[in-house]
Amino acid sequence: MGRASSVTNASGSRLRLLTAVDARKDAGSSPTGVVGRKLARQLLDAGDRVRVLAEPGQIHGWPDGVDVVEGSITRPAQHPEVFVGVDGLFLAGAVPTTVPDVLRAVQYAGVPRIVVLSSHGPEYERAYPPETWFWLAVERAVERSGVEWTHIRPSAVMGAMVEGTYPATGSDWQGTVRDERTVREAFLNDGYYPFIHEDDLASVAAAALRTDDHVGSVVEAVGMPISTRARVDSIARAIGAEVAAIEITPDASRDIWRRRGWPDSGIDVTLYGLQEYGARLAELTRWTLDQRPAVHEIIGRPLRGFDEWAVEHAHLFR
């Protein structure tokens, strides 16, 4: 653990504010609930106090001891009181149109630090006009706020398929595995995607909130690429049953994901990622291993694998 943040609360413990939004399938989707609940548990265990500003679909399932306020970080002016006394904000689910309102509330309340749950979107958004930015608009606004900041750019989160947020791949597996013991996806054998366990991502966020080691930096919270076939096999082992894996065309996968409400932009990114990681597996695996600080260095332990995740969530697929 690095140097502790110098900010303290009058009660002697630090108050952290986490935000969680309902599942989105449009721009800016991220699994704010599954990550936030893990982060809340870790912060409580470390002796912090935790407040959550959660949209209606995210108000349940938080650990005992968490102060849950129903509301939305996309409408921060409706709940200015949640920022009062806060020593660090885990900003998840913000949108460019209202992030200036968030930052005004942060500055007024004297919140000293923001940790942004971002995306790898900014790497691509730089090539486009600022009016088209989403993730990069949020990041830049936070950087200009004068508040200490850290941006966390994770790879796909394993629990995203449970929460119903990006990526599209795996988003229908709960139903098809439970009802048919079958998975149908494109690039079944040759497609790969990088995944990180939500507990590991939460540990990175906790380090960014509770130490000064990552202030003013972008943390690449990336897990190793995993093939679609390997993920199916992990779930089959976890539930103790055979799961048929059927490869279908990209267009057929596109049709399935469209029916589940995914926009073409998200589908395009998913199909592109599966192909790109499959074609450049050695190179992109090396890129993951070369990131510094590595996730295992930040959290002080090895990353948790998809086998573990599947065992933890086997009840969803039985």
C-alpha positions, -999 to 999 in steps of 0.1 A, spaced: 0 0 0 13 34 -9 13 67 10 -21 73 25 -42 103 14 -36 133 37 -73 142 38 -92 131 70 -127 133 82 -137 150 115 -147 116 128 -113 101 121 -124 80 92 -126 90 55 -159 93 37 -159 80 1 -187 87 -23 -194 61 -50 -218 65 -79 -238 38 -97 -261 41 -127 -286 17 -142 -274 -6 -170 -269 12 -203 -263 -1 -237 -254 32 -253 -223 53 -251 -207 54 -217 -219 20 -205 -199 4 -177 -207 -20 -149 -209 6 -122 -229 -16 -98 -209 -48 -98 -176 -28 -94 -191 -3 -69 -204 -30 -46 -169 -47 -45 -153 -13 -39 -177 -5 -11 -169 -38 7 -132 -31 4 -134 4 16 -155 -6 46 -131 -33 55 -103 -7 54 -121 15 79 -136 41 56 -172 52 55 -191 48 22 -219 68 7 -235 58 -26 -255 78 -50 -274 52 -70 -301 52 -97 -332 32 -89 -320 -1 -104 -288 0 -83 -301 9 -48 -301 -27 -35 -274 -52 -28 -249 -29 -11 -230 -41 20 -243 -33 54 -231 0 66 -233 18 33 -253 50 32 -274 47 0 -290 77 -15 -313 73 -45 -305 97 -73 -283 100 -103 -248 114 -109 -262 125 -143 -284 149 -123 -261 160 -95 -278 193 -88 -308 174 -74 -286 159 -46 -259 185 -36 -259 171 -1 -242 138 -11 -210 156 -18 -207 172 17 -179 159 38 -166 136 11 -129 129 10 -129 111 -24 -153 104 -52 -154 73 -73 -170 88 -104 -188 61 -124 -216 66 -149 -211 104 -154 -220 119 -188 -204 148 -206 -235 170 -206 -237 172 -168 -202 164 -156 -196 202 -152 -224 202 -127 -207 174 -109 -175 193 -107 -192 224 -95 -207 204 -66 -173 188 -59 -156 221 -58 -183 237 -36 -181 208 -12 -143 208 -11 -140 172 -23 -102 168 -28 -100 138 -52 -119 121 -80 -112 87 -94 -129 82 -128 -141 49 -140 -133 55 -176 -127 34 -207 -103 29 -235 -125 51 -256 -103 82 -251 -76 65 -271 -98 65 -302 -118 97 -295 -88 119 -298 -89 114 -336 -124 129 -337 -138 164 -330 -143 173 -293 -181 176 -298 -182 138 -304 -162 129 -273 -177 110 -244 -151 94 -222 -125 119 -232 -149 148 -225 -154 134 -189 -117 129 -184 -107 164 -197 -133 181 -176 -121 164 -144 -85 173 -152 -94 209 -156 -113 210 -123 -83 216 -101 -91 185 -80 -67 156 -76 -76 130 -102 -69 95 -114 -85 79 -145 -89 41 -145 -93 26 -180 -102 -10 -175 -105 -39 -200 -139 -55 -202 -152 -65 -167 -162 -101 -162 -193 -91 -143 -205 -69 -171 -224 -98 -186 -244 -100 -153 -252 -63 -150 -262 -61 -187 -235 -36 -197 -208 -37 -223 -195 -60 -238 -222 -75 -258 -204 -108 -259 -218 -131 -233 -248 -109 -226 -273 -136 -234 -254 -165 -219 -273 -166 -186 -305 -175 -205 -291 -198 -232 -269 -217 -208 -296 -221 -182 -324 -230 -206 -306 -247 -234 -270 -255 -222 -259 -237 -253 -238 -207 -263 -240 -193 -299 -214 -167 -308 -192 -155 -336 -154 -160 -334 -160 -188 -309 -125 -203 -312 -104 -175 -327 -120 -146 -309 -103 -132 -278 -112 -103 -254 -94 -89 -224 -113 -93 -191 -106 -82 -156 -124 -95 -125 -145 -67 -109 -129 -74 -75 -95 -66 -90 -108 -35 -106 -123 -24 -73 -89 -30 -57 -73 -6 -82 -100 20 -75 -95 16 -37 -57 22 -41 -64 53 -62 -88 66 -35 -68 57 -5 -32 64 -15 -14 92 -33 4 68 -57 -18 74 -87 -27 110 -85 -26 127 -119 -22 95 -138 -41 71 -161 -41 36 -148 -45 8 -174 -64 -18 -154 -62 -45 -180 -66 -82 -176 -54 -109 -200 -71 -118 -232 -94 -148 -229 -110 -167 -258 -147 -171 -260 -143 -209 -260 -123 -208 -228 -150 -187 -211 -177 -212 -221 -156 -240 -208 -151 -222 -175 -188 -219 -170 -194 -255 -180 -170 -267 -154 -185 -244 -128 -220 -257 -132 -209 -293 -137 -227 -297 -170 -218 -298 -207 -224 -266 -226 -226 -268 -263 -207 -240 -280 -219 -232 -315 -200 -208 -338 -222 -186 -358 -215 -158 -383 -208 -122 -372 -240 -112 -388 -259 -138 -368 -243 -125 -336 -251 -90 -347 -288 -100 -350 -288 -116 -315 -272 -85 -299 -295 -61 -318 -325 -80 -304 -311 -76 -269 -310 -38 -275 -273 -32 -283 -266 -4 -307 -246 -10 -338 -217 11 -324 -213 -13 -294 -217 -44 -316 -191 -31 -340 -166 -25 -312 -172 -60 -298 -168 -78 -332 -137 -57 -339 -122 -64 -305 -128 -102 -308 -111 -102 -343 -83 -78 -334 -72 -97 -302 -75 -130 -320 -53 -118 -349 -28 -100 -327 -29 -121 -296 8 -123 -289 13 -86 -295 -16 -75 -274 -8 -100 -247 27 -85 -245 12 -50 -244 -9 -61 -214 21 -76 -196 42 -45 -202 18 -20 -185 32 -3 -155 21 -1 -129 7 -36 -135 -26 -44 -118 -9 -71 -97 16 -45 -85 -11 -21 -75 -33 -46 -56 -5 -67 -42 -17 -101 -54 -22 -121 -86 -53 -112 -107 -83 -134 -103 -92 -155 -133 -124 -163 -152 -125 -198 -137 -129 -182 -102 -155 -158 -116 -175 -186 -131 -175 -206 -98 -187 -175 -79 -216 -170 -104 -224 -206 -112 -259 -202 -97 -268 -177 -125 -262 -204 -152 -278 -234 -136 
